Amino acid sequence: MADATAPLLLVEDDPTDLFILQRALRKANVTLPQHVATNGEEAINYLSGVNQFSELSAFPIPCAVFLDLKMPFISGFEVLEWVRSQPQLCDLNVVVLTGSSVERDRERALALGAKAYLVKPPTPQVLSDVLC
Amino acid sequence: MSNSQVNRTRKGMAPGQGVASVSSAASAAALTDSREPNRDGLSPNEQRFRAVFENTPECIKIIACDGSIVSMNPAGLALVEAEAQSDVIGRCVFDLIAPEFRDAFRDLHDKVCAGQKCELDYEIVGLKGARRWMQTHAAPIQHPVTGQPAHLAVTRDVTSRKHAERAIQLNEERLRLATLSDAITLYEQDEQLRYTWLYPLKPEYAKSLGKTDSEILPNEEGAFLERIKSEVMRTGQSQRHIVPATFPERTTYYDLLILPRRSFDGCIIGVAGSALDVTHRKNAEDALRTAELRWRSVTEALPNLVWTDLPDGQCDWLSPQWGQYTGIPERELLGLGWLERVIHPEDRKHTLECWQNACADKAPYDLEYRIRRHDGQYRWFKTRGAPVRDANGKIIYWFGTCTDIDDLKRTEAYLVFLSDLSASLASTESSAEIAKIAARLLCNHYNASRVNFADIDLARSEATVFASERAPGLKEDRITHQLRQYLPNSIIQELQAGRVIAIDDIRLDPRTAPFAENYNQWAIGSMILAPQLTESGWRFLMVLHKAEPCSWQPAEIKQIPEITARIHSRIERARALEALRENEGRLRELLEALPAAVYTTDAQGRVTMFNQAAVEFWGRVPQIGTDSWCVSLKLYTPDGRPLAYEECPMAIALREGRAVKGCEAIAERPDGTRIHFIPYPTPLRSLDGKIVGAINMLVDITERKRAEENAARLAAIVEHSDDAIFSADTEGVIRSWNRGAERLYGYLAGEVVGRNISILVPEGHQDEQPRFLELIWQGQTVENYETIRRRKDESLLHVSLTVSPVKDSSGRIIGISKVARDITEKVRSREMLEQTVAERTASLEQALAQMEDFTYSVSHDLRAPVRSIRGLAGAAIEDYGAAIAPELRGFIDQICASADRMDQLIRDILDYSRVSRTDVKLAPVELDSLISAIISQRPDLQPKRAKIQIRAPLGPVLAHEPSLAQAVTNLLANAVKFVHPGTQPVVELWTERHNGFVRLWVSDNGLGVNPRYQHRLFNVFERVHTSPNYEGTGIGLAIVRKAAEKMGGKVGLVSDGKSGSKFWIELPSATN
């Protein structure tokens, strides 16, 4: 990862899934700071540093984003599209973590610049692999 | 003792000799007897006698009357093998006599004792057993002591003489027997060749002794004998001859052996030898020789060829006729030379076989073969061979005769040929065939190279060959020949006179030699020309050719005129018939060509001739001369009333003698069918004008009638059809218009007929009419063409048009006909239907899209809570496992399992739905690589878990790869899942190709599927193994089936429910 102090941004609307993700990260000994966005809009806000995320020091650009696809209002795909449209985020590592094993979703996510496509539930091993 | 025995004892005794000996012996004995008492007082005489007694080599003994020996001198003692006097003195003399002579000796002894002198030859047996012959002279004497009569015997040992005599006797006997048995005479002649000894000396030979041969035989025979005997004497070489001896009374033949006789010093002193009377044998031989000579002269006088063969089949003698006939020396024909040299090559094999069979069977045989004469001609011979046997039945030679049967054969062949010819010529009526057959037969019979038949045009001196048979390779000469190019006038004149000309050699015969070149071009070496004269002179010529010169046999030439006459008459008759038939034929052809029934009758109306059309008209073949003209037809008038026969035109024609024309009538055939016809009967008259019959032509007008009826019927149909039916000419001008058209278009027929069809065509459709016409011209029709037309009231209507050509009777297109049907209603309902379909399609598509969304939601939203349940339950176990009470732990495990199952169920349903919805596009998929990839990705298919064997190569199939992968994965997963506990799954995969499909088999060693449930196995949610050990959602195989069906394939299963299952999935082959 580019910056050792940069946090992880976890974009997940389901608290259980979030719990499981965080638990897996813990088990994978990932000690990076974590920010959570519970929907797409919040994630975009975070990444663009608007509203409550305007303070860059408190909400630095994350070293990686774990992005759920199926979320209310703004879906993971829309987030990916938005990230692609942001030149300053061209190096952002977005890992899609979704419950969909549909091939079409995988293809679409990877086409939109996702670094990896993980199907839930995440395991510590997979997470440590993807963060290496 | 009998006198004969006495006499015998005297035999061989010299007269006087015996008496003298006995007297001297008696004196000596008397001296001896007084020897003992007066030993010293002997007188000188007595002493002398005593010396004689003692020293004589003869045995002297005195025997007393009782037979006891009184004294015996030393010679006597030696003879009886006594050592001393004491051995014999006092013994009975008879003991010393051989038993067979004892009686004779006793007789002699008695006689001597009675005072007689006697002699006797006898044998004694010595004391040691030796036998000796004795000759005794016995005389009476007084016993020196007793004074009684005694017997003085002087005995000589004659043993050796006796033996010699015996031997001589034996030899003489043998000689006698020998000479008696074989009429042999032994002879000796001295130096002057005078006979000195002859044995046996037959009385008639006695006068020959002392004479020479020439004295005995005062002729050449005697001289010859002397000459050869002199030669033997001169040369010392023996000779043997058979010589005759002719005496007035008889002639005797001797086999004479002449040997030189030599003296002891080796000088030739004469001749000796034997003469064997062989007269008998000689006579026999002579008789035989005479017979043989007679036989030879007979055989040589025979016209036959005679031969003899040795038993082994080699010819050893041939009569001189062989040489004369064949011109080959006998020696070259001996052995098997005859077979090779003079037997016809075609007959050799048969002859040899027949001959060998006869030799093997030892039986007489008959055989026919051809023997070559000195001039090269082969002639037929009949051969009869028979074995000649000796007295023991052994074959000593074969005797045979060959009789020339050539002329017989020829005559026979000629007769056969004539009969063949007649039979063959009778087999056909065609003159060409007759000529061809005759030429072929002639060719064969005369072994001719060519046989021609020619017509002669004497005025132009031409011969036109009209039939020719020739050997292969010869030129065809069926052309007209100029006679003068081949024949001199002399021959032409001969031929004109009807005489047969035979030319043996075209080149050598002075008559044809000048034309040799002309013959040469046709390869003719010899020929026979046979003319046949008719009342108009020489018109026909038969020619026989041979390629090589030959000598035509007089017999052959003699046959020719008869043959020529037969063939010619046969050809002429056939030609006449043919000419007649040709005329008849033309008439016949004309009649047959007529489409109308034509027949003739006699004056009584009986059918005499008819054509095929008449047969068709009547419906049967009439009986010539029997059937009447109406031939079992029933006749009616055109309006159906019965027509009496006598009112018929034909009857009228016959009755009234006039032609009748134009009356229509109906005939009913026996089968009930009716014919409309018009008869045209015309009477036939003879030269004198009498009616001899009639000719009738029946014109069948049934078809015409039927056509008329059909046309009327058709017109009615058209008129009353609901469809608009109308026609137009090629210009488009309307020619007909039915009621239907009136109704459809609103125009009345009168309004549109004559106007152009374009009045019916609205704007935008004007090009249709020319297009229809073009298609019609191309021979096509237009069917159910849907378009729009305009009514009289300008309204438009939908019509379906069927356009077809209108043709005239010759098939020419003269217009088009159209059938138009109003389809306005149909078009309207079709438009409605299309609209409905579009609407439904849209709603379906919408439903499908919704379904898509739904399944996506299911996949995502339905699974999310399950995942949560599973994740949290798993976390609880992981994080608090040790602290959880065992019962609670069980519950949590159940929660995990249920969540897993729920998740699997959802995923399977998604898979099934995806497979169902996926729009599959087929492409070649390599099964080998696909299956390798599947196996490598799934832990349950790894080698340590399951043994998976693939019979590579599996080959490519046409499939949708994701669907196929899904299906194969499910099959493999099932195969390794449903096994008995503790069993290692063994799975085998292979493919079979069949009818353009590839069937992939997945065979396992698992539980199998009960055949009862197999039909349900591929349905959704069907599970056949309910044990909790075998988890499943019951969707996997439904997915497999759905996938296979989507790809145009099938799935299936073979299992007995016990020992594993064999699942298969069949897909189109990618190699087609």
Chai-1 contact restraints between the chains, C-beta under 6 A:
chainA,res_idxA,chainB,res_idxB,connection_type,confidence,min_distance_angstrom,max_distance_angstrom,comment,restraint_id
A,T16,B,S868,contact,1.0,0.0,6.0,A-B,restraint_1
A,I20,B,G871,contact,1.0,0.0,6.0,A-B,restraint_2
A,R23,B,A875,contact,1.0,0.0,6.0,A-B,restraint_3
A,K70,B,H860,contact,1.0,0.0,6.0,A-B,restraint_4
A,G99,B,H860,contact,1.0,0.0,6.0,A-B,restraint_5
A,G99,B,R863,contact,1.0,0.0,6.0,A-B,restraint_6
A,G99,B,A864,contact,1.0,0.0,6.0,A-B,restraint_7
A,G99,B,R867,contact,1.0,0.0,6.0,A-B,restraint_8
A,S100,B,H860,contact,1.0,0.0,6.0,A-B,restraint_9
A,K120,B,R867,contact,1.0,0.0,6.0,A-B,restraint_10
A,P121,B,R867,contact,1.0,0.0,6.0,A-B,restraint_11
A,P121,B,G871,contact,1.0,0.0,6.0,A-B,restraint_12
